[in-house]
Amino acid sequence: MFDPKYAQLIFSFLMALFMSCIMSLVITLYNVGFIEGIAFVWLKAWLFAFAVALPVINLVSPIVRRLVKVLIKQTH
């Protein structure tokens, strides 16, 4: 298995992989429907979406973590 120091990178990779897969499929089906060759259209969209999602997740996740800390009530 992987060293724990890579946990954030692995999380980001898997989150980008799954979210880009699901979102590109949903958006592709919404825009073009079940057309002939939909698998190719979707895979092309997924590749592009993943290429965008991975760096975005790496950039945005520290900001989101800070926002969550602000929004969550601390109990002591």
The first five atom37 places (N, CA, C, CB, O) and aatype in JSON, in Angstrom:
{
  "aatype": [12, 13, 3, 14, 11, 18, 0, 5, 10, 9, 13, 15, 13, 10, 12, 0, 10, 13, 12, 15, 4, 9, 12, 15, 10, 19, 9, 16, 10, 18, 2, 19, 7, 13, 9, 6, 7, 9, 0, 13, 19, 17, 10, 11, 0, 17, 10, 13, 0, 13, 0, 19, 0, 10, 14, 19, 9, 2, 10, 19, 15, 14, 9, 19, 1, 1, 10, 19, 11, 19, 10, 9, 11, 5, 16, 8],
  "atom_mask": [
    [1, 1, 1, 1, 1],
    [1, 1, 1, 1, 1],
    [1, 1, 1, 1, 1],
    [1, 1, 1, 1, 1],
    [1, 1, 1, 1, 1],
    [1, 1, 1, 1, 1],
    [1, 1, 1, 1, 1],
    [1, 1, 1, 1, 1],
    [1, 1, 1, 1, 1],
    [1, 1, 1, 1, 1],
    [1, 1, 1, 1, 1],
    [1, 1, 1, 1, 1],
    [1, 1, 1, 1, 1],
    [1, 1, 1, 1, 1],
    [1, 1, 1, 1, 1],
    [1, 1, 1, 1, 1],
    [1, 1, 1, 1, 1],
    [1, 1, 1, 1, 1],
    [1, 1, 1, 1, 1],
    [1, 1, 1, 1, 1],
    [1, 1, 1, 1, 1],
    [1, 1, 1, 1, 1],
    [1, 1, 1, 1, 1],
    [1, 1, 1, 1, 1],
    [1, 1, 1, 1, 1],
    [1, 1, 1, 1, 1],
    [1, 1, 1, 1, 1],
    [1, 1, 1, 1, 1],
    [1, 1, 1, 1, 1],
    [1, 1, 1, 1, 1],
    [1, 1, 1, 1, 1],
    [1, 1, 1, 1, 1],
    [1, 1, 1, 0, 1],
    [1, 1, 1, 1, 1],
    [1, 1, 1, 1, 1],
    [1, 1, 1, 1, 1],
    [1, 1, 1, 0, 1],
    [1, 1, 1, 1, 1],
    [1, 1, 1, 1, 1],
    [1, 1, 1, 1, 1],
    [1, 1, 1, 1, 1],
    [1, 1, 1, 1, 1],
    [1, 1, 1, 1, 1],
    [1, 1, 1, 1, 1],
    [1, 1, 1, 1, 1],
    [1, 1, 1, 1, 1],
    [1, 1, 1, 1, 1],
    [1, 1, 1, 1, 1],
    [1, 1, 1, 1, 1],
    [1, 1, 1, 1, 1],
    [1, 1, 1, 1, 1],
    [1, 1, 1, 1, 1],
    [1, 1, 1, 1, 1],
    [1, 1, 1, 1, 1],
    [1, 1, 1, 1, 1],
    [1, 1, 1, 1, 1],
    [1, 1, 1, 1, 1],
    [1, 1, 1, 1, 1],
    [1, 1, 1, 1, 1],
    [1, 1, 1, 1, 1],
    [1, 1, 1, 1, 1],
    [1, 1, 1, 1, 1],
    [1, 1, 1, 1, 1],
    [1, 1, 1, 1, 1],
    [1, 1, 1, 1, 1],
    [1, 1, 1, 1, 1],
    [1, 1, 1, 1, 1],
    [1, 1, 1, 1, 1],
    [1, 1, 1, 1, 1],
    [1, 1, 1, 1, 1],
    [1, 1, 1, 1, 1],
    [1, 1, 1, 1, 1],
    [1, 1, 1, 1, 1],
    [1, 1, 1, 1, 1],
    [1, 1, 1, 1, 1],
    [1, 1, 1, 1, 1]
  ],
  "atom_positions": [
    [[0.83, -1.19, 0.0], [0.0, 0.0, 0.0], [0.87, 1.25, 0.0], [-0.94, 0.0, 1.21], [2.1, 1.17, -0.05]],
    [[0.22, 2.41, 0.06], [0.93, 3.68, -0.05], [1.29, 4.24, 1.32], [0.09, 4.68, -0.8], [0.64, 3.95, 2.32]],
    [[2.33, 5.02, 1.34], [2.75, 5.73, 2.55], [1.68, 6.78, 2.88], [4.17, 6.41, 2.35], [1.14, 7.43, 1.99]],
    [[1.37, 6.95, 4.17], [0.34, 7.93, 4.57], [0.62, 9.36, 4.11], [0.2, 7.93, 6.06], [-0.31, 10.16, 4.0]],
    [[1.87, 9.69, 3.84], [2.17, 11.05, 3.39], [1.56, 11.36, 2.02], [3.68, 11.27, 3.35], [1.47, 12.52, 1.63]],
    [[1.15, 10.33, 1.29], [0.52, 10.52, -0.01], [-1.0, 10.52, 0.06], [0.98, 9.44, -0.96], [-1.66, 10.53, -0.97]],
    [[-1.56, 10.52, 1.25], [-3.01, 10.41, 1.42], [-3.76, 11.52, 0.69], [-3.37, 10.45, 2.89], [-4.75, 11.25, 0.01]],
    [[-3.31, 12.77, 0.81], [-4.01, 13.88, 0.15], [-3.95, 13.75, -1.37], [-3.4, 15.22, 0.59], [-4.94, 14.0, -2.05]],
    [[-2.82, 13.36, -1.9], [-2.7, 13.19, -3.35], [-3.6, 12.06, -3.86], [-1.25, 12.91, -3.74], [-4.23, 12.18, -4.91]],
    [[-3.64, 10.96, -3.12], [-4.48, 9.83, -3.51], [-5.95, 10.22, -3.41], [-4.18, 8.6, -2.64], [-6.75, 9.88, -4.28]],
    [[-6.31, 10.92, -2.33], [-7.68, 11.4, -2.18], [-8.06, 12.29, -3.36], [-7.85, 12.16, -0.85], [-9.12, 12.12, -3.95]],
    [[-7.21, 13.24, -3.69], [-7.48, 14.16, -4.79], [-7.63, 13.43, -6.12], [-6.38, 15.21, -4.9], [-8.53, 13.72, -6.9]],
    [[-6.75, 12.48, -6.37], [-6.8, 11.71, -7.61], [-8.12, 10.94, -7.71], [-5.61, 10.74, -7.69], [-8.8, 11.0, -8.74]],
    [[-8.47, 10.23, -6.65], [-9.7, 9.43, -6.68], [-10.95, 10.3, -6.73], [-9.76, 8.52, -5.45], [-11.91, 9.97, -7.43]],
    [[-10.95, 11.41, -6.01], [-12.1, 12.31, -6.06], [-12.26, 12.88, -7.46], [-11.93, 13.45, -5.03], [-13.38, 12.94, -7.98]],
    [[-11.18, 13.31, -8.07], [-11.24, 13.83, -9.44], [-11.7, 12.76, -10.41], [-9.87, 14.38, -9.86], [-12.5, 13.03, -11.31]],
    [[-11.2, 11.55, -10.24], [-11.56, 10.44, -11.13], [-13.06, 10.15, -11.07], [-10.77, 9.18, -10.75], [-13.72, 10.11, -12.11]],
    [[-13.59, 9.96, -9.87], [-15.0, 9.61, -9.73], [-15.94, 10.76, -10.05], [-15.26, 9.12, -8.33], [-16.94, 10.57, -10.75]],
    [[-15.63, 11.94, -9.57], [-16.51, 13.08, -9.84], [-16.51, 13.44, -11.32], [-16.09, 14.29, -9.0], [-17.58, 13.72, -11.88]],
    [[-15.36, 13.45, -11.96], [-15.33, 13.78, -13.39], [-16.05, 12.71, -14.21], [-13.87, 13.93, -13.87], [-16.7, 13.02, -15.21]],
    [[-15.93, 11.47, -13.8], [-16.63, 10.37, -14.48], [-18.14, 10.57, -14.41], [-16.24, 9.02, -13.86], [-18.83, 10.56, -15.43]],
    [[-18.64, 10.74, -13.21], [-20.09, 10.87, -13.0], [-20.63, 12.14, -13.66], [-20.42, 10.86, -11.5], [-21.63, 12.1, -14.37]],
    [[-19.96, 13.27, -13.4], [-20.46, 14.53, -13.93], [-20.39, 14.58, -15.46], [-19.68, 15.68, -13.34], [-21.32, 15.07, -16.1]],
    [[-19.31, 14.08, -16.05], [-19.21, 14.1, -17.51], [-20.26, 13.19, -18.14], [-17.8, 13.67, -17.96], [-20.8, 13.51, -19.2]],
    [[-20.55, 12.06, -17.51], [-21.6, 11.17, -18.02], [-22.96, 11.85, -17.96], [-21.63, 9.85, -17.23], [-23.7, 11.86, -18.94]],
    [[-23.29, 12.41, -16.82], [-24.59, 13.07, -16.65], [-24.75, 14.23, -17.63], [-24.75, 13.57, -15.2], [-25.78, 14.36, -18.29]],
    [[-23.73, 15.06, -17.73], [-23.82, 16.24, -18.61], [-23.85, 15.82, -20.08], [-22.63, 17.18, -18.36], [-24.56, 16.42, -20.88]],
    [[-23.07, 14.8, -20.44], [-23.1, 14.31, -21.82], [-24.47, 13.76, -22.17], [-22.03, 13.23, -22.03], [-25.01, 14.08, -23.23]],
    [[-25.03, 12.95, -21.3], [-26.37, 12.4, -21.56], [-27.42, 13.5, -21.61], [-26.75, 11.37, -20.48], [-28.34, 13.44, -22.43]],
    [[-27.3, 14.48, -20.76], [-28.25, 15.6, -20.76], [-28.18, 16.37, -22.08], [-27.95, 16.55, -19.58], [-29.2, 16.75, -22.64]],
    [[-26.96, 16.6, -22.57], [-26.78, 17.41, -23.78], [-27.09, 16.68, -25.08], [-25.38, 17.92, -23.83], [-27.67, 17.27, -25.99]],
    [[-26.72, 15.41, -25.18], [-26.89, 14.71, -26.46], [-27.8, 13.49, -26.37], [-25.55, 14.29, -26.99], [-28.21, 12.97, -27.41]],
    [[-28.12, 13.01, -25.19], [-28.96, 11.83, -25.04], [-28.21, 10.56, -25.38], [0.0, 0.0, 0.0], [-26.99, 10.56, -25.52]],
    [[-28.97, 9.47, -25.51], [-28.38, 8.16, -25.83], [-28.23, 8.04, -27.34], [-29.24, 6.99, -25.27], [-29.03, 7.37, -28.0]],
    [[-27.22, 8.7, -27.88], [-26.97, 8.66, -29.32], [-26.0, 7.52, -29.64], [-26.41, 10.01, -29.83], [-25.38, 6.94, -28.75]],
    [[-25.9, 7.23, -30.92], [-24.91, 6.24, -31.36], [-23.52, 6.82, -31.09], [-25.09, 5.87, -32.88], [-23.25, 7.98, -31.39]],
    [[-22.65, 6.01, -30.54], [-21.29, 6.46, -30.23], [-21.19, 7.25, -28.93], [0.0, 0.0, 0.0], [-20.21, 7.95, -28.7]],
    [[-22.2, 7.13, -28.07], [-22.22, 7.89, -26.82], [-21.01, 7.56, -25.94], [-23.51, 7.62, -26.04], [-20.5, 8.43, -25.24]],
    [[-20.57, 6.32, -25.98], [-19.42, 5.92, -25.14], [-18.18, 6.73, -25.52], [-19.14, 4.4, -25.28], [-17.44, 7.18, -24.64]],
    [[-17.93, 6.91, -26.8], [-16.78, 7.68, -27.25], [-16.92, 9.15, -26.86], [-16.59, 7.54, -28.76], [-15.97, 9.77, -26.39]],
    [[-18.11, 9.69, -27.07], [-18.36, 11.1, -26.72], [-18.13, 11.3, -25.23], [-19.81, 11.52, -27.12], [-17.48, 12.26, -24.82]],
    [[-18.66, 10.38, -24.41], [-18.52, 10.49, -22.97], [-17.06, 10.33, -22.52], [-19.4, 9.45, -22.28], [-16.58, 11.09, -21.69]],
    [[-16.36, 9.34, -23.06], [-14.96, 9.12, -22.67], [-14.09, 10.33, -23.02], [-14.41, 7.86, -23.34], [-13.18, 10.68, -22.27]],
    [[-14.37, 10.94, -24.16], [-13.64, 12.15, -24.55], [-13.92, 13.28, -23.55], [-14.03, 12.59, -26.0], [-13.0, 13.99, -23.14]],
    [[-15.18, 13.43, -23.16], [-15.55, 14.45, -22.17], [-14.93, 14.12, -20.82], [-17.09, 14.55, -22.04], [-14.48, 15.02, -20.11]],
    [[-14.9, 12.84, -20.45], [-14.35, 12.43, -19.15], [-12.85, 12.74, -19.08], [-14.59, 10.93, -18.92], [-12.37, 13.24, -18.06]],
    [[-12.13, 12.45, -20.14], [-10.7, 12.74, -20.15], [-10.44, 14.23, -19.94], [-10.08, 12.28, -21.48], [-9.57, 14.61, -19.16]],
    [[-11.2, 15.07, -20.63], [-11.05, 16.51, -20.48], [-11.44, 16.95, -19.07], [-11.9, 17.26, -21.52], [-10.74, 17.75, -18.44]],
    [[-12.56, 16.42, -18.56], [-13.04, 16.8, -17.23], [-12.04, 16.38, -16.15], [-14.4, 16.16, -16.95], [-11.8, 17.13, -15.21]],
    [[-11.45, 15.21, -16.28], [-10.46, 14.76, -15.3], [-9.22, 15.65, -15.32], [-10.08, 13.3, -15.57], [-8.67, 15.97, -14.27]],
    [[-8.79, 16.04, -16.52], [-7.62, 16.91, -16.65], [-7.85, 18.26, -15.98], [-7.27, 17.11, -18.12], [-6.9, 18.89, -15.5]],
    [[-9.09, 18.7, -15.94], [-9.42, 19.96, -15.25], [-9.63, 19.71, -13.76], [-10.69, 20.61, -15.87], [-9.17, 20.49, -12.93]],
    [[-10.33, 18.63, -13.43], [-10.71, 18.36, -12.04], [-9.53, 18.13, -11.11], [-11.62, 17.18, -11.99], [-9.54, 18.61, -9.98]],
    [[-8.52, 17.41, -11.56], [-7.41, 17.07, -10.67], [-6.67, 18.3, -10.16], [-6.43, 16.16, -11.4], [-6.5, 18.42, -8.94]],
    [[-6.24, 19.21, -11.0], [-5.58, 20.4, -10.44], [-6.53, 21.3, -9.66], [-4.94, 21.21, -11.55], [-6.12, 21.93, -8.68]],
    [[-7.8, 21.36, -10.08], [-8.76, 22.19, -9.35], [-8.95, 21.66, -7.93], [-10.12, 22.23, -10.09], [-8.96, 22.44, -6.97]],
    [[-9.1, 20.36, -7.78], [-9.26, 19.78, -6.44], [-8.03, 20.07, -5.59], [-9.49, 18.25, -6.54], [-8.16, 20.4, -4.41]],
    [[-6.85, 19.96, -6.17], [-5.64, 20.24, -5.41], [-5.55, 21.71, -4.99], [-4.41, 19.87, -6.23], [-5.03, 22.01, -3.91]],
    [[-6.05, 22.6, -5.81], [-6.03, 24.03, -5.47], [-7.13, 24.41, -4.48], [-6.18, 24.85, -6.73], [-6.9, 25.23, -3.59]],
    [[-8.3, 23.83, -4.64], [-9.46, 24.25, -3.86], [-9.57, 23.55, -2.5], [-10.71, 23.98, -4.65], [-10.11, 24.14, -1.57]],
    [[-9.07, 22.35, -2.37], [-9.28, 21.6, -1.12], [-8.73, 22.3, 0.12], [-8.64, 20.25, -1.24], [-9.39, 22.22, 1.16]],
    [[-7.58, 22.97, 0.1], [-7.15, 23.68, 1.31], [-8.11, 24.81, 1.7], [-5.74, 24.24, 1.11], [-8.34, 25.07, 2.88]],
    [[-8.66, 25.48, 0.71], [-9.63, 26.56, 0.97], [-10.9, 25.98, 1.58], [-9.96, 27.33, -0.32], [-11.44, 26.54, 2.54]],
    [[-11.36, 24.87, 1.03], [-12.58, 24.23, 1.54], [-12.36, 23.75, 2.97], [-12.99, 23.05, 0.63], [-13.25, 23.89, 3.81]],
    [[-11.2, 23.2, 3.26], [-10.91, 22.75, 4.64], [-11.0, 23.93, 5.62], [-9.5, 22.1, 4.71], [-11.58, 23.8, 6.7]],
    [[-10.43, 25.07, 5.23], [-10.49, 26.26, 6.1], [-11.93, 26.74, 6.27], [-9.62, 27.39, 5.53], [-12.33, 27.11, 7.37]],
    [[-12.7, 26.74, 5.21], [-14.1, 27.15, 5.3], [-14.9, 26.22, 6.21], [-14.73, 27.18, 3.91], [-15.74, 26.68, 6.98]],
    [[-14.63, 24.94, 6.12], [-15.32, 23.98, 6.99], [-14.98, 24.25, 8.45], [-14.93, 22.53, 6.61], [-15.86, 24.2, 9.31]],
    [[-13.71, 24.53, 8.74], [-13.32, 24.85, 10.12], [-14.05, 26.07, 10.64], [-11.81, 25.09, 10.22], [-14.43, 26.12, 11.81]],
    [[-14.26, 27.06, 9.77], [-14.98, 28.27, 10.17], [-16.46, 27.96, 10.42], [-14.84, 29.37, 9.09], [-17.06, 28.5, 11.35]],
    [[-17.03, 27.11, 9.59], [-18.47, 26.84, 9.66], [-18.87, 25.84, 10.73], [-18.93, 26.34, 8.34], [-20.02, 25.84, 11.18]],
    [[-17.95, 24.98, 11.13], [-18.28, 23.94, 12.12], [-18.08, 24.48, 13.52], [-17.41, 22.69, 11.91], [-17.04, 25.05, 13.86]],
    [[-19.09, 24.31, 14.33], [-19.05, 24.77, 15.71], [-18.09, 23.88, 16.5], [-20.47, 24.76, 16.36], [-18.21, 22.65, 16.49]],
    [[-17.15, 24.5, 17.16], [-16.17, 23.77, 17.97], [-16.75, 23.49, 19.36], [-14.83, 24.57, 18.08], [-17.26, 24.4, 20.02]],
    [[-16.66, 22.26, 19.78], [-17.11, 21.91, 21.14], [-15.91, 21.5, 21.95], [-18.18, 20.77, 21.11], [-15.06, 20.73, 21.5]],
    [[-15.84, 22.02, 23.15], [-14.7, 21.7, 24.02], [-15.17, 21.15, 25.33], [-13.83, 22.94, 24.27], [-14.36, 20.82, 26.2]]
  ]
}
